[in-house]
Amino acid sequence: MAEFVTDVGEKTLMGRRVPTSEMPRSAVLSRWVIGLGGLMMLPAITLLHPPITLRHFIVFATFMVLAEVFLAVRVGPGSFYSVSQTFLFVYFVLGGGVAAASMEAVVHFIAWLAQRFRRGVNQTPLFALFDIGHRVLGALLGAFVTAIFFSTGVLAHPISQHPVVALTIFGVSYFAFTVLFKSVAVWTRAGFPEMRSQLWPKTVLWDAISTSTCLPFAIVITLLGGAIRVGPAATVIGVFLAGVCLILKLNVNLRQGNDELKAVNRIGTLINATLDLSQLFSIIAIESSKVVPWDAFFIALAEKESPTIQIIFMTKGGTEITQRTIPRGAGLTGRAISTGELIVYEQQEREQGIDEEDTLSGKRRPRSIVVAPMKFGDKVIGAISVQSFQPFAYRPSQFGVLQTIAAQAAIAIRNAQLFASEEQARVERDEFFSLVTHEIKNPLTSVQGYADIIEMELSGGNVPEAQQAVEIVKSEARKILRLMEDLLDSSKMQAGKFSIRKEPTDLKSVVTTIARKYDGRTDHTFTLKIADDLPMVPGDETRLGQVVENLVSNAVKYSAAQTVVSITLWSDSSAVYCSVADKGLGISPEKLPLIFERFYRVEEGGSEVKGTGLGLFISREIVRMHGGDIRVKSRAGEGSVFTIELPRKAD
Ligand code: ADP
């Protein structure tokens, strides 16, 4: 009967703490409507039953309202026991079922309309009709059965005329009829989602408790007749019922706590047993739905320095429905991740409803959302969020459960990520070893081959041929040395142990030497444009030479023979610039941002050209250590221009 829990304590609402004893207004209103209904039927009842006074009913109605608001007991997900049921029965009996039941029908209908109007309703119209109808019918039939007993003289003995017998007959037949109607509804699957067969035993049990609790009261009150004093009677009834409710509440809370503890334990065991990330996500989603039921569930992951958060939405079956990327700090999730605090959101009545990026889009917006940050140590690695279309769907104990699940999930996800990155590192290590081995093996093989040739030519007295072979051996040995130096430089850079010595450097002479060296070696045409009055730059001559040489060697490697490689040197008031342009393969726009990464190589088109992917990485590091930068402009198939900018003054 009551659809809302009242014991929700304090909640954080969009960062603001509000006491949630402020029940949704529609819920309170509906209770008052029922209470007022009780008052409204007084004249009729008082006429029918003179011993029942106005004051009796004021007390009953007031108690009923208070009980509805403060003592509703949640007996399971989605099912409530409310003491008002007991009070209702009392005035059914006392008020002569028909009048009370008709009034009950009216007030229920008004309450339902009020809730529906305020969007707080969570009963289908059909069920609301059934809920009212089966009680009205039960009361009518109960009264009818009682009347038959008396009018037909079935019970001839004078004792049967006693009001206790009448009340008992009425009570039992009312109970029997209502249970019969409910059973028929469940068994014929009358289409009420609220009347699921697993709830049926509970419903019958509560009906039985409600009947057997109120019947003795009704009897005592009737027997005492006009002698009863409203105050003491109401106090006794009130204290007794409040006691019963509190005990029930405690019991229900204990049971829930126990169930939640077991569930959290189970989730912990399950998620720690898997290292597969997507499997992990689905286990977290499915298992948490058993303790914290949700209409939408997602896991958000925030990479360490990424400006975005990735959100993965899951279905009830644990499969991924959609992924979304939102800016860091956006939405409730962003807030939970940046503050590291649990966020509970309740859409207030009349409020437009949130239109956050972290809710699953669709016609229905969630009314209740809880976002629990996933913390690993003092770092927040993401968050999990449950969303429900029901208002006030989550209790404080469920917030705690979600936080515990989030903490366990954080450890499991971090483990799975570590495992995945360890795997990735292993693959990269293997690739690196095979690349280095390959890069060394080729020149070494030719060194060995040419050494044999030298030996052969020398023994044949062919000194010029032997000398030619010696040149090749030297060049191959240089390649190996260069590779070794690159590897050493890059690992020093990674470890932060790479250093440069800044001295006034003449870039003009650096560039000219390199151009001259390459001009003799390849079939490319070199053009050199050097501005007059080019100033010296503070820099490490050897390292800057290494950068320019690397750019020139790339220009030669990635362009066809006979094409032009132009080197230009110029300056402005703040910097000196050196550009190396070629008319070669070029680089496609999506690869451009990656070419300065360590070990990155553009394979397509250039796959026959050998390399390690270290040159540009080292070059950029060196230029940056000089306080400058390196830029590239390129078009696939047309060529590339790499430009180094070096500040004229040392920092
Ligand atoms: P490597 O040349 O040893 O592969 P680099 O770090 O020097 O390594 O270059 C990284 C990648 O950038 C190369 O694999 C190549 O695909 C691309 N690249 C560099 N320079 C050029 C260029 N002038 N033209 C086309 N592509 C280039």
Residues whose N, C-alpha, C, O or C-beta is under 5 A from the ligand:
A	BS01	ADP	N554 A555 Y558 G584 L585 G586 I587 I595 Y600 R601 V602 G606 K610 G611 T612 G613 L614 G615 L616 F617 S640
